[in-house]
Amino acid sequence: MSYPSVLVLGFDSLDPTRGQQMMDQGLLPNLAALAADGHTSRLVNPYGLVSGPVWPTLMSGTGVTEHQVWTWRRLRNGTYRQRHIPISTPSAKPPVWELLRDQGIESLVIDVPRHELSAEHRGTQVTGFRQHDAFLDNDFRTSPPELRDRLADQFGVQVDDCDRARTDDRFDELYGRLMGSIDDKLAAAHLLLEESEAPLAIITFTESHCGGHQLLGHRSPLVAADGSSDPVVNIYTKLDAAAGSILERHCGPETAVVVIFSHGLSDVNPVSRLLPPVLEAINHTIGAPKRTHKARAFVERLPNRLHRLALRLTGRDFEPLDHWVDSSQRFFSVALLPIYGGIRLNLEGREPRGLVGVAEKETVLAKLEKDLRSLRDVDTGVPLVTAVERAVDHYASEPDIGLPDLIIEWAHLEHQVRGSTSDTLGTIMADIENLRPGNHLPDGHIIFTGPRINAQEGSPVDSDRLVPTIAKLLGTSFPGITGESMVDLTEPVSVQ
């Protein structure tokens, strides 16, 4: 058997704070041993965008405006239509396994989030096998193509319905399925690693993502062997055991191991449902939309609303539909995950029927910032906004990929926010129906261990530096990838 030179184990949305606590408690012994022997750092992800661009940034070594994958619903240039972005999203920049393919180097890639099946992949690739957001049967694809039938015959095809609303009795069914999914992923990883001679292997487990969304705070009658009835603890524990099994069977003395906790998940209470009515109220303090603008926006959005209603009434999933923003407003919300809010101006010369002139752009942005900072929780009076940032301070404005102009950081509160109050806007109540308990937090954690890697706690590292690190561990380099490695090596690696 040949061992990979670099083995990457990804744990999607395994919360680094919760994970560290469990390592300290001895509940994740395999991951704790890697951290003790390796180089550890906080993983700094793209600001304000949370989960969407995390894996494309990690795997391409480029920033958001370069790879252009950042949300699940993106504004189409020249329209008011927000296109739904599926699980397998073409990136404007190639992932590391395509960079290796161009050098004639094989790789084994299993279920890396937000990546489609690569054309002419060199080695083995699997997408949508046991993966969060794999909604459809045809999200499960492989290279070579015949591998799909082998895996389907042995493990079955499983689609993801994690984000659907559930009654209490369905949470235990989900928990049991996630625990079984880890078993399937581990067995498939053993099978493919034994057959592979690729110097790079990337295996991602996503059960921590779905489990964190749906099961935080839930108590299950399906008690684990250690007596725990906390399903998230049990999922993390089982993932640690899977990591230990892979490390034991598929790591040689020269294998460098990379462990990624991609970003956080916690039971923070989101304030994001407030944003649309708040923006409507701010719009009205400037002046009510013209009737002609409202009529045109109503007609523009009507087919989508009727389609969503029909799907909702028949119990079908309407989330993957495209969405139209309200073109009668001077600004509108952009889809970000709940701990952040995004606002984009309906800017003249950029949007099809822009209502904010270029000369008044700064005045409107300043008013938005002031009014947002004035928001207080209707029940406790505490501030609801901790920061309002200009996106241009974090991302290039060109090319225009539909990013917001303002990014709001909402407060993390221990209670559900019913509404806001402020002297300017008055009291505004929020729609708080069907809110899942787990919401994403921005940063992650990364561990490196291997024969040439010093054990130390490193400074925080940007996620776009992983690809140059993998290149360094493989003894190669990639044209156009200029970032620095996350780790220094005690001695160089011979070129593959």
C-alpha positions, -999 to 999 in steps of 0.1 A, spaced: 0 0 0 12 35 -8 5 63 16 -4 99 6 23 125 10 -4 149 23 -37 139 39 -63 166 44 -91 158 68 -119 184 66 -146 187 92 -172 211 78 -185 235 104 -171 216 133 -172 245 158 -136 252 169 -146 264 203 -167 234 211 -141 212 195 -113 226 217 -134 222 248 -140 185 239 -103 180 232 -95 194 266 -120 171 282 -105 140 265 -136 134 243 -117 139 210 -84 120 217 -73 116 181 -77 152 172 -62 163 205 -31 142 199 -26 158 164 -30 193 179 -5 184 207 21 172 182 15 198 155 13 233 144 -21 249 152 -36 282 141 -69 301 140 -82 300 105 -94 334 93 -121 332 67 -134 359 43 -149 387 63 -187 388 67 -196 361 42 -192 331 65 -197 296 49 -202 303 12 -166 312 2 -148 292 29 -141 260 9 -135 277 -25 -110 300 -8 -93 271 10 -91 250 -21 -82 276 -47 -57 298 -28 -74 329 -41 -98 355 -26 -135 359 -31 -135 384 -60 -111 360 -78 -129 326 -74 -164 344 -72 -182 318 -50 -195 335 -19 -232 329 -12 -261 306 -20 -281 333 -38 -262 358 -60 -274 388 -79 -272 384 -116 -254 414 -132 -278 438 -149 -309 424 -132 -328 424 -99 -328 386 -99 -308 366 -73 -298 333 -88 -298 302 -65 -262 288 -64 -263 250 -62 -239 228 -42 -216 221 -72 -207 256 -82 -182 264 -110 -154 285 -96 -136 311 -116 -103 297 -102 -92 261 -102 -90 241 -70 -57 226 -59 -64 192 -74 -68 208 -109 -35 226 -104 -20 192 -96 -37 176 -126 -20 202 -149 13 190 -135 4 153 -141 -1 146 -103 -30 126 -91 -53 134 -61 -81 117 -42 -109 141 -34 -141 132 -15 -170 155 -8 -153 189 -6 -181 214 -2 -190 239 -29 -171 221 -57 -183 205 -88 -168 174 -104 -137 185 -123 -133 178 -159 -106 153 -167 -98 148 -131 -65 129 -126 -71 103 -98 -104 99 -80 -130 125 -71 -164 121 -54 -190 148 -50 -224 147 -32 -219 112 -17 -226 121 20 -226 158 18 -245 188 32 -266 206 6 -266 176 -18 -303 180 -25 -306 158 -56 -296 123 -67 -275 138 -95 -254 158 -71 -237 125 -64 -211 121 -91 -177 105 -94 -146 104 -115 -141 78 -129 -179 77 -137 -182 39 -130 -172 45 -93 -207 60 -87 -224 26 -93 -199 8 -70 -205 33 -41 -242 34 -47 -245 -4 -47 -225 -7 -15 -238 24 4 -269 36 -13 -277 72 -25 -285 97 2 -298 132 -5 -297 160 21 -328 175 37 -310 191 66 -325 226 63 -361 215 62 -383 222 92 -388 192 116 -412 180 142 -396 167 174 -399 131 164 -379 137 132 -348 150 150 -339 115 162 -343 101 127 -319 128 114 -294 121 142 -294 84 134 -289 91 97 -260 114 104 -243 88 126 -248 62 99 -235 87 73 -202 89 92 -199 51 90 -205 52 52 -180 80 46 -153 62 67 -159 29 48 -158 46 15 -126 65 25 -109 33 35 -119 17 2 -106 46 -20 -75 52 0 -65 16 -3 -69 18 -41 -52 52 -45 -16 60 -51 -22 98 -52 2 120 -32 -27 142 -21 -59 130 -4 -87 153 7 -116 138 27 -143 160 41 -169 150 66 -200 173 66 -221 157 94 -209 183 118 -224 210 96 -260 195 95 -258 183 131 -248 217 143 -277 234 124 -304 211 136 -294 194 168 -278 220 191 -297 219 224 -315 187 214 -315 157 236 -319 123 221 -331 90 235 -304 74 213 -277 75 240 -241 70 230 -218 44 246 -203 70 269 -238 78 282 -241 111 264 -275 121 251 -262 152 234 -263 144 196 -238 171 186 -213 157 212 -218 122 199 -214 133 162 -181 151 171 -169 120 190 -177 97 161 -159 120 137 -128 119 160 -129 81 159 -132 82 121 -102 104 119 -82 80 142 -92 51 119 -80 69 88 -48 80 104 -40 45 117 -45 28 84 -34 53 58 -6 75 72 30 66 66 60 80 85 64 107 58 27 117 56 19 153 65 -16 156 80 -38 187 77 -70 189 98 -95 217 91 -124 228 112 -137 251 85 -157 276 106 -179 278 137 -214 269 145 -233 279 176 -267 285 189 -265 323 187 -299 339 180 -299 357 147 -313 392 142 -312 389 104 -350 385 99 -352 422 110 -332 435 80 -359 437 53 -385 456 74 -358 478 88 -346 487 53 -381 494 42 -385 518 72 -353 536 64 -364 539 27 -396 556 39 -377 581 61 -361 593 28 -393 592 9 -419 567 -2 -412 548 -34 -431 560 -65 -462 541 -75 -448 533 -109 -417 518 -94 -438 498 -69 -461 485 -97 -432 475 -119 -414 457 -90 -447 439 -80 -452 426 -116 -415 416 -117 -417 396 -85 -452 381 -88 -443 349 -108 -416 340 -83 -440 346 -53 -467 324 -69 -442 296 -76 -429 297 -40 -465 296 -27 -474 266 -49 -443 247 -37 -450 256 -1 -486 244 -3 -476 211 -18 -449 205 8 -420 208 -17 -387 226 -12 -388 262 -25 -354 273 -13 -336 266 -45 -358 290 -65 -343 322 -77 -354 354 -59 -362 389 -70 -353 419 -49 -376 449 -47 -364 472 -74 -387 500 -61 -364 505 -30 -333 526 -28 -314 497 -13 -321 460 -6 -308 431 14 -282 407 0 -283 370 11 -258 365 38 -258 340 67 -277 351 99 -249 366 120 -243 392 92 -265 413 71 -257 427 36 -271 458 20 -266 468 -16 -276 502 -30 -299 503 -60 -272 524 -76 -276 544 -108 -253 531 -135 -248 498 -118 -283 484 -113 -308 484 -142 -331 511 -128 -309 527 -102 -326 550 -77 -296 563 -59 -274 587 -78 -237 584 -77 -234 619 -62 -257 609 -32 -241 575 -26 -220 586 3 -250 604 20 -272 573 17 -245 550 30 -239 573 60 -276 574 68 -278 536 66 -248 533 90 -263 558 115 -298 543 115 -285 507 118 -263 516 147 -293 531 165 -313 498 166 -320 484 201 -336 452 211 -373 459 217 -373 438 250 -340 446 266 -328 478 249 -293 464 241 -277 473 208 -285 450 179 -257 460 156 -220 457 167 -204 470 135 -213 483 100 -184 478 75 -180 490 40 -174 460 18 -149 479 -3 -126 480 27 -124 442 25 -130 433 -12 -122 448 -45 -151 465 -62 -142 450 -96 -153 427 -110 -188 433 -97 -199 399 -83 -230 411 -66 -214 418 -32 -232 441 -7 -220 477 -2 -225 474 36 -219 444 58 -236 444 92 -224 425 122 -254 416 143 -252 412 181 -250 376 194 -278 374 220 -289 346 243 -326 352 236 -347 353 204 -351 389 192 -387 398 185 -381 433 172 -361 465 173 -367 500 184 -350 533 177 -358 571 179 -356 574 141 -374 543 130 -397 535 159 -406 499 167 -402 472 140 -412 436 147 -395 406 130 -407 373 115 -392 347 137 -409 315 124 -389 284 116 -355 295 128 -331 266 132 -310 266 164 -275 265 148 -260 294 130 -226 299 115 -197 317 131 -169 332 110 -135 316 118 -121 281 120 -91 261 132 -64 243 114 -38 217 125 -7 206 107 14 176 118 42 157 101 79 148 102 91 183 91 65 204 110 73 220 143 48 216 171 37 252 180 7 275 183 9 298 153 -6 332 146 -39 334 129 -37 326 91 -59 335 62 -77 306 45 -63 315 11 -28 304 23 -37 266 24 -29 259 -12 6 273 -11 11 253 21 0 221 3 23 229 -25 52 233 -1 43 200 16 43 183 -18 75 200 -29 60 218 -58 46 253 -67 16 266 -87 17 294 -113 -4 324 -101 -5 313 -65 16 338 -46 5 335 -10 28 323 18 27 289 34 10 286 67 39 266 81 77 265 79 94 232 73 125 221 92 138 207 59 127 209 23 105 183 6 118 167 -26 99 177 -57 73 152 -67 
